[in-house]
Amino acid sequence: MRRWIGVVAAVCAFALSPVSAQPSSGCGIPQEIHDGWAMTSPEQQGLNAALLCAMDDGISGGKLANVDDIVVIRHGVLVYERYFAYPHQLNFDATSRHRGNSMTKSVVSLLVGIAMERGLIKDVDVPAFFYLPENADLRMLDKDPITLRHLLTMSAGLGSDRAPGVTFRYSDSETELVGAILKKVTGKTVDVLAQEELFAPLGINDVEWHKSPFSGVAMSSAGLNLRPRDWAKIGQLVLNRGAWEGRQIVPASWVDQSTAEQITTEEPQSYGYQWWLGRSLEGNREVQWIAAQGFNSQKTIIIPALDMVVVFNASRQSKNMVAPELDLLDRYIVPAASRD
């Protein structure tokens, strides 16, 4: 009889114990695709699952923003993943690549940090024509020299009468010049460099990187398509200050510098070296975040104070690449962490 009671107790204990990737809420349960992410319920990582489910229901019911997918990482663990279907639109799942658009720029910034650590780029304040002497636009004799820093902060003033380093003006062409500098110093295009230096160490295996129809070279300003959970790996790498599974992939000093405010913009956000910097307000609490952002509201958002990474992907245009996804961040995801 005692033995039978012991068996029953063991079974009950097993039934009541937490099960990996099975939130008690029943929504946003991650799918196991063996890509290296550990998975638990939101509650196990200190998140309010009810708020995440309310967001889930609101999007599914058409009352909240149209998004293709949302991925939430907390304390390095995948806790919420949801893919939404709309009429006359491609249906995404965990194995689908999603167009990143200008989130590509932030990946290129990480490659600059790697090149600098290896001494291939001397300094962000070296004039850009030192690396690209064939580019006549960089030899602006009537102005101060355009530097790599100016290109990284989109303040070069190319094609205008603006002095370099003064005014932010969003420019794909300036990021393309950053990619050209990387190719000059490494001998590799950005897609090859990223595969070797970032994607292979992170276990990112399903990559598509579009090439320019004019040059045939992989673009630096756009073109990178990854699975949402792989975009989250890029975010987690930044949250870890360039480290992944005990290996320093990007110098921590570069991550700190590139994700710090380097220039103000006309947007509600400021800018680092190809990274956007913003904030969310949760009650009287201000939560700072860093983001890779792209057209149609592609976002990989890093929230150091909450030890969190959030990925949004969408196929429908949103105003200024800001709304409506940041509304979901402010109203649901950041408050879900307030129980900590």
C-alpha positions in Angstrom: 0.0 0.0 0.0 2.8 2.4 0.9 4.5 1.6 -2.4 1.2 2.3 -4.3 0.9 5.7 -2.5 4.5 6.5 -3.5 3.8 5.8 -7.1 0.6 7.9 -7.1 2.5 10.8 -5.4 5.2 10.6 -8.1 2.7 10.7 -10.9 0.9 13.7 -9.4 4.2 15.5 -8.9 5.1 14.9 -12.5 1.7 16.1 -13.7 2.0 19.3 -11.7 5.6 20.1 -12.7 6.3 22.7 -15.4 6.7 21.4 -18.9 9.1 23.1 -21.3 7.5 25.2 -24.0 4.0 24.6 -22.6 2.7 27.9 -21.2 -0.2 27.4 -18.9 -2.0 30.2 -20.8 -2.0 28.0 -23.9 -1.2 30.8 -26.4 2.0 31.5 -28.2 3.5 28.1 -27.5 6.8 27.9 -29.4 7.4 25.1 -31.9 10.4 22.9 -31.6 12.4 23.2 -34.8 15.8 22.2 -33.2 17.5 25.6 -33.9 19.2 25.9 -30.5 16.6 27.9 -28.6 15.7 26.7 -25.1 11.9 27.1 -24.5 9.8 27.5 -21.4 6.5 29.1 -20.5 6.4 32.9 -20.1 5.6 32.4 -16.3 8.8 30.5 -15.8 10.7 33.6 -17.0 8.7 36.1 -15.0 6.3 37.2 -17.6 2.5 37.8 -17.3 1.1 35.3 -19.8 -2.4 36.8 -19.5 -1.1 40.0 -21.1 0.6 38.1 -23.9 -2.6 36.2 -24.5 -4.7 39.4 -24.5 -2.3 40.7 -27.3 -2.6 37.4 -29.1 -6.4 37.5 -29.0 -6.5 41.1 -30.0 -4.4 40.6 -33.1 -6.2 37.4 -34.1 -9.5 39.1 -33.7 -8.5 42.1 -35.8 -8.7 44.7 -33.0 -4.9 45.2 -32.7 -2.1 45.7 -35.2 -1.6 43.5 -38.2 1.6 41.6 -37.8 2.9 38.5 -39.4 4.8 37.2 -36.4 6.0 38.0 -32.9 8.8 36.3 -31.0 9.7 37.1 -27.4 12.9 36.0 -25.7 13.3 36.4 -22.0 16.5 35.6 -20.0 17.9 33.9 -23.1 14.9 31.6 -23.5 12.2 31.5 -26.1 8.9 32.1 -24.3 6.4 33.3 -26.8 6.0 32.8 -30.6 3.0 33.5 -32.7 2.4 33.6 -36.5 -0.7 35.2 -37.8 -2.6 34.5 -41.1 -4.4 37.1 -43.2 -6.5 36.8 -46.4 -4.5 37.1 -49.6 -1.2 37.0 -47.8 1.6 34.5 -47.4 1.3 32.4 -44.2 4.4 32.3 -42.1 5.6 29.8 -39.5 8.8 29.2 -37.5 10.6 27.8 -40.5 9.8 30.7 -42.9 12.3 33.4 -43.7 10.9 36.9 -43.4 12.2 39.9 -45.3 14.3 42.1 -43.0 14.6 45.2 -45.2 16.7 47.8 -43.4 17.3 45.5 -40.4 20.2 44.4 -42.6 22.0 47.7 -41.8 22.4 46.7 -38.1 23.9 43.4 -39.1 26.4 45.3 -41.2 27.3 47.4 -38.2 28.2 44.3 -36.3 30.6 43.3 -39.1 32.3 46.7 -38.8 33.0 46.0 -35.2 34.6 42.6 -36.1 36.7 44.3 -38.8 37.9 46.9 -36.3 38.9 44.4 -33.7 41.1 42.7 -36.3 42.8 45.9 -37.2 41.3 45.9 -40.7 39.6 49.3 -40.1 41.9 51.7 -38.2 39.3 54.1 -36.7 35.8 55.3 -37.4 37.3 58.8 -37.8 39.6 58.0 -40.6 38.4 59.7 -43.8 36.3 57.3 -45.9 38.3 58.0 -49.1 41.3 56.4 -47.3 39.5 53.1 -47.9 37.7 54.1 -51.2 40.1 56.5 -53.0 38.3 55.7 -56.3 35.0 57.3 -55.0 35.2 61.0 -56.1 32.1 61.9 -54.0 34.1 61.2 -50.8 36.8 63.8 -51.8 34.8 66.9 -50.9 37.6 69.4 -50.8 35.4 72.3 -49.7 34.2 70.4 -46.6 35.7 68.5 -43.8 36.4 64.9 -44.8 33.6 62.4 -44.7 34.5 59.6 -42.2 33.3 56.1 -41.5 31.6 57.6 -38.4 29.6 59.9 -40.6 28.5 57.0 -42.8 27.5 54.9 -39.8 25.5 57.7 -38.4 23.9 58.7 -41.7 25.3 62.2 -41.4 27.8 62.3 -44.3 25.7 64.9 -46.2 26.5 63.3 -49.6 24.7 65.1 -52.4 23.9 68.2 -50.3 25.5 71.3 -49.0 25.4 70.0 -45.4 28.6 69.7 -43.5 29.5 66.1 -42.5 28.6 65.0 -39.0 26.0 67.7 -38.3 22.6 66.5 -39.5 21.0 63.0 -39.6 19.5 62.1 -43.0 18.4 58.6 -43.5 20.3 57.2 -46.5 20.7 53.8 -48.0 23.6 54.9 -50.1 25.7 55.7 -47.0 25.3 52.2 -45.6 26.2 50.8 -49.1 29.5 52.7 -48.7 30.0 51.1 -45.4 29.6 47.7 -47.1 32.1 48.8 -49.8 34.6 49.6 -47.1 34.1 46.2 -45.5 34.7 44.5 -48.9 37.8 46.6 -49.5 39.4 45.7 -46.2 38.3 42.1 -45.9 38.1 41.1 -49.6 34.6 39.7 -48.9 31.1 40.9 -49.6 28.9 41.4 -46.6 26.9 38.2 -47.2 30.0 36.1 -47.2 31.5 37.9 -44.2 28.3 37.6 -42.2 28.0 33.9 -42.9 31.5 33.3 -41.6 31.6 35.6 -38.7 28.0 35.8 -37.5 25.6 33.2 -38.9 27.8 30.1 -38.5 28.6 30.8 -34.8 25.0 31.6 -34.1 23.7 28.4 -35.8 21.8 30.4 -38.4 21.5 28.1 -41.4 18.6 29.4 -43.5 19.7 32.7 -45.0 18.7 34.6 -48.1 20.6 37.8 -49.0 19.5 39.6 -52.1 22.1 41.2 -54.5 21.9 44.6 -56.1 20.5 44.4 -59.7 23.1 47.0 -60.7 26.3 45.6 -59.2 25.5 42.0 -58.5 26.9 42.4 -55.0 24.9 41.7 -51.8 23.4 44.9 -50.6 24.3 46.4 -47.2 21.3 48.6 -46.8 18.7 45.9 -47.2 18.2 42.4 -48.6 18.8 40.1 -45.7 16.0 37.6 -45.0 16.1 35.4 -41.9 13.6 33.3 -39.9 12.1 35.4 -37.1 13.8 33.3 -34.4 17.2 33.9 -36.2 16.6 37.7 -36.1 16.1 37.1 -32.4 19.5 35.5 -32.2 21.0 38.6 -33.6 19.2 40.5 -30.9 20.3 38.2 -28.2 23.9 38.5 -29.4 23.6 42.3 -28.9 21.9 41.8 -25.5 24.9 39.6 -24.5 27.3 42.4 -25.6 28.6 40.4 -28.5 28.9 37.1 -26.8 27.3 33.8 -27.7 27.6 30.5 -25.8 30.8 31.6 -24.1 32.4 33.0 -27.3 33.0 36.7 -28.0 31.9 37.1 -31.6 31.6 40.9 -31.7 33.7 43.1 -29.4 31.7 44.2 -26.3 33.2 47.7 -26.7 31.8 47.9 -30.2 28.4 46.8 -29.2 28.4 49.4 -26.4 29.6 52.1 -28.7 27.4 51.3 -31.7 24.2 51.0 -29.6 24.8 54.3 -27.7 23.3 57.5 -29.0 25.6 59.0 -31.6 23.3 61.5 -33.3 19.8 62.9 -32.8 17.1 62.5 -35.5 13.8 64.1 -36.3 12.1 60.9 -35.2 11.1 60.1 -31.7 14.1 57.9 -31.6 17.8 58.7 -31.8 20.5 56.8 -33.7 23.8 54.9 -33.0 25.9 53.2 -35.6 23.1 51.7 -37.7 20.9 51.0 -34.7 17.8 52.9 -33.5 17.4 53.9 -29.9 14.0 54.4 -28.3 12.0 54.0 -25.1 8.8 52.6 -23.8 6.8 54.1 -20.9 5.1 51.7 -18.5 3.4 53.8 -15.9 6.1 56.0 -14.4 8.8 53.7 -15.6 10.9 54.5 -18.7 12.4 51.5 -20.4 15.2 52.1 -22.9 15.6 49.9 -25.9 17.8 49.3 -29.0 16.4 48.2 -32.3 17.2 47.1 -35.8 14.3 48.5 -37.9 13.2 48.0 -41.5 10.4 49.0 -43.9 7.0 47.5 -43.2 7.8 47.5 -39.5 10.4 44.8 -39.3 11.9 45.2 -35.9 14.4 43.4 -33.6 14.1 45.1 -30.3 16.7 44.6 -27.5 15.6 45.7 -24.0 18.6 45.4 -21.6 16.8 46.4 -18.4 14.2 43.6 -18.9 16.8 41.1 -20.3 14.4 40.7 -23.3 14.5 40.5 -27.1 11.3 41.0 -29.2 11.0 40.5 -32.9 8.1 41.8 -35.0 7.7 41.1 -38.7 4.9 42.6 -40.9 4.0 42.7 -44.6 1.8 45.8 -44.5 3.3 49.3 -44.3 3.2 51.2 -41.1 3.7 54.9 -40.6 7.4 55.9 -40.2 8.3 52.3 -39.3 7.1 53.0 -35.8 3.4 52.3 -35.4 1.6 50.0 -34.8 4.1 47.4 -33.5 5.6 49.6 -30.8 2.1 50.0 -29.5 2.0 46.3 -28.9 5.4 46.6 -27.1 4.2 49.4 -24.9 0.8 48.1 -24.1 1.4 44.4 -23.7 5.0 43.1 -23.8 6.8 45.6 -21.6 4.0 45.5 -19.0 4.1 41.7 -19.1 7.6 42.0 -17.5 6.5 44.4 -14.8 5.8 41.5 -12.4 9.5 41.3 -11.9 
